[in-house]
Amino acid sequence: MVEVKEKEISPGAVVVVGVGLGGIAVLGLAALAFAAPPAPLPPSPGKANLYGRVVDAETGKAIPDVLVTLDGMQTSTDASGDYLFPDLEPGGYYITFEKEGYETVSGDITLPEGNNPLNVGLTPLVANLFGVVTDAETGLALGGVLVTLDGMQTST
């Protein structure tokens, strides 16, 4: 079972979560080698903007179509991995970043007035596949069989 990680997240931070299936949850702050998105126009007086970029924590490439939920409000990242929640009331929120094939990241954030960047690196889910290739007629294990999955190859 994949665990959802929760942590107090500070705007301006880069959040990276790394765990494989059945692994131990690790949540930390790290510097990723990617360009931050441009800051949006300032919010209305007394309001807050939350914006950022979501990237693959291993490759640094932008992840499009990440579902970002902020206290029930939802948006998705664009082709550049960028998202924006404009003109929010300053205060506390609960945020979640979800994308099939990646670990879910969620946590509490506190937004002061003004622009608040929050960049996130999502870690791809990793699973091990194992088994025995057998002859359909005899049921005996076969050796030297080339097994290909998503372009990766191994042999028995």
Steps between C-alpha positions, in 0.01 A plus 500: 500500500629845413496745786398862468761725654396799708715784627488869578602658171638852482436708189828569325621148580568217262338180621630160393344172604674170439359156567444183302218255555537350845781740584548740786362850459757774473397862464757771477594829349749500218625721223399370160677607186206660325394853423223638717193627319470873447320680781142594416373855527456598865166402652230747595578701816472282810501177294751222428605312187634145520694386195777264405637229277472123540784289362618140502734479801735265313523670161404861578257497206168681532195284572182615322148418620584463869181549701567766764233530769494784752224465761260362238598743223664321207725585211738302279854573395550620143748360244783677688396345833378838628192566714338807658239570766438877477345746746473273805428611853825493700507218755528125538418248228541129429658424161532175303694421180379186318603333174463137394840331509639735768499517878229732635626799697278683748536728797402815682613840375459852632475779245586859587383786278672529162655246262588163654706256289483126580695270266463124537696200373290184478672163523397234247346184645730201475397137515681172453363239263601140539375157403576179316452449126363151440420282202123512443481127424742349753495763774879479523706814558665638186850647495640760264163668435525871415246700702425858391295750699469862392824482303700343784630148437625214710533128445418198712 
